[in-house]
């Protein structure tokens, strides 16, 4: 399962089952800084030195989301951002949620 960031998010048709807690836990080890919340969504908080850095990050996340066709909820304020991901069509988690998280983590690795 290494290389989630190299995979592509798959569009959800709404007829796929949400991940089980065990399946979510297996994927979560690849995005360790993200929290699995009630096996419904994953989230991560980011901290930045100022507004501009936070805005730059949010815009970069938006570009990834558009490229992948999978859109997170983003809360953004001065020096902070929280990204929350789940598959809205099934109101739960799919592998694509973890793929998107891994792609967002690449931004963090770039500094």
C-alpha positions as CSV (number, residue, x, y, z in Angstrom):
1,X,0.0,0.0,0.0
2,X,3.1,2.3,0.0
3,X,2.7,5.1,-2.4
4,X,-0.9,6.2,-1.8
5,X,0.2,9.6,-3.0
6,X,1.0,8.0,-6.4
7,X,-2.6,6.7,-6.8
8,X,-5.5,8.5,-8.3
9,X,-8.8,9.2,-6.5
10,X,-11.6,7.2,-8.0
11,X,-15.0,8.9,-8.5
12,X,-17.6,7.5,-6.1
13,X,-20.8,6.3,-7.8
14,X,-22.5,6.0,-4.4
15,X,-22.9,2.3,-4.6
16,X,-19.6,1.4,-2.9
17,X,-19.6,0.5,0.8
18,X,-17.8,2.7,3.3
19,X,-14.6,1.4,4.7
20,X,-14.8,-0.7,7.8
21,X,-12.9,0.5,10.9
22,X,-10.2,-2.1,10.2
23,X,-9.8,-1.0,6.6
24,X,-9.6,2.6,7.7
25,X,-7.0,1.7,10.3
26,X,-4.9,-0.1,7.7
27,X,-4.9,3.0,5.4
28,X,-4.4,5.4,8.2
29,X,-0.9,4.1,8.9
30,X,0.2,5.7,5.6
31,X,-1.1,9.2,6.7
32,X,-0.1,9.2,10.3
33,X,-0.7,12.8,11.0
34,X,-4.3,12.6,10.0
35,X,-7.0,11.5,12.6
36,X,-9.7,9.1,11.7
37,X,-12.9,10.5,13.3
38,X,-15.7,8.1,14.1
39,X,-14.7,6.1,11.0
40,X,-16.6,8.8,9.1
41,X,-13.9,11.3,8.1
42,X,-10.2,12.1,8.4
43,X,-8.8,15.5,9.4
44,X,-5.6,17.2,10.0
45,X,-4.6,20.6,11.3
46,X,-1.8,22.7,9.8
47,X,-0.1,25.7,11.3
48,X,1.7,28.4,9.4
49,X,3.8,31.5,10.2
50,X,1.3,33.9,8.7
51,X,-1.8,34.4,6.6
52,X,-0.1,34.3,3.3
53,X,1.5,30.9,4.0
54,X,-1.9,29.5,5.1
55,X,-3.6,30.9,2.0
56,X,-0.9,29.5,-0.3
57,X,-1.4,26.1,1.3
58,X,-5.2,26.3,0.9
59,X,-4.9,27.2,-2.7
60,X,-2.4,24.3,-3.3
61,X,-4.9,21.9,-1.7
62,X,-7.6,23.3,-3.9
63,X,-5.5,22.6,-7.0
64,X,-4.9,19.0,-5.9
65,X,-8.6,18.6,-5.2
66,X,-9.6,19.8,-8.6
67,X,-7.0,17.6,-10.3
68,X,-8.3,14.6,-8.4
69,X,-12.0,15.4,-8.6
70,X,-12.3,14.9,-4.8
71,X,-12.9,17.9,-2.7
72,X,-12.2,18.3,1.0
73,X,-13.7,20.7,3.5
74,X,-11.1,23.4,4.4
75,X,-11.3,25.7,7.4
76,X,-8.8,28.5,7.0
77,X,-7.9,31.4,9.3
78,X,-4.7,33.4,10.0
79,X,-1.8,31.0,10.3
80,X,-4.0,27.9,10.4
81,X,-5.9,25.4,8.2
82,X,-7.9,22.3,9.0
83,X,-8.6,19.9,6.2
84,X,-11.4,17.4,6.6
85,X,-12.0,14.6,4.0
86,X,-14.7,12.0,3.5
87,X,-16.7,10.7,0.5
88,X,-19.9,12.7,0.6
89,X,-21.8,10.4,-1.7
90,X,-21.6,7.6,0.8
91,X,-21.2,9.7,3.9
92,X,-18.2,7.7,4.9
93,X,-14.6,6.9,4.1
94,X,-13.2,5.3,0.9
95,X,-9.6,4.7,-0.2
96,X,-9.8,7.9,-2.2
97,X,-10.0,9.9,1.0
98,X,-6.6,8.5,2.1
99,X,-5.1,9.0,-1.3
100,X,-6.1,12.7,-1.2
101,X,-4.6,13.0,2.3
102,X,-1.3,11.5,1.1
103,X,-1.2,13.9,-1.8
104,X,-1.8,16.8,0.5
105,X,1.0,15.5,2.8
106,X,3.4,15.9,-0.2
107,X,2.8,19.7,0.2
108,X,3.9,19.5,3.8
109,X,7.0,17.6,2.8
110,X,7.9,20.4,0.3
111,X,8.0,22.9,3.1
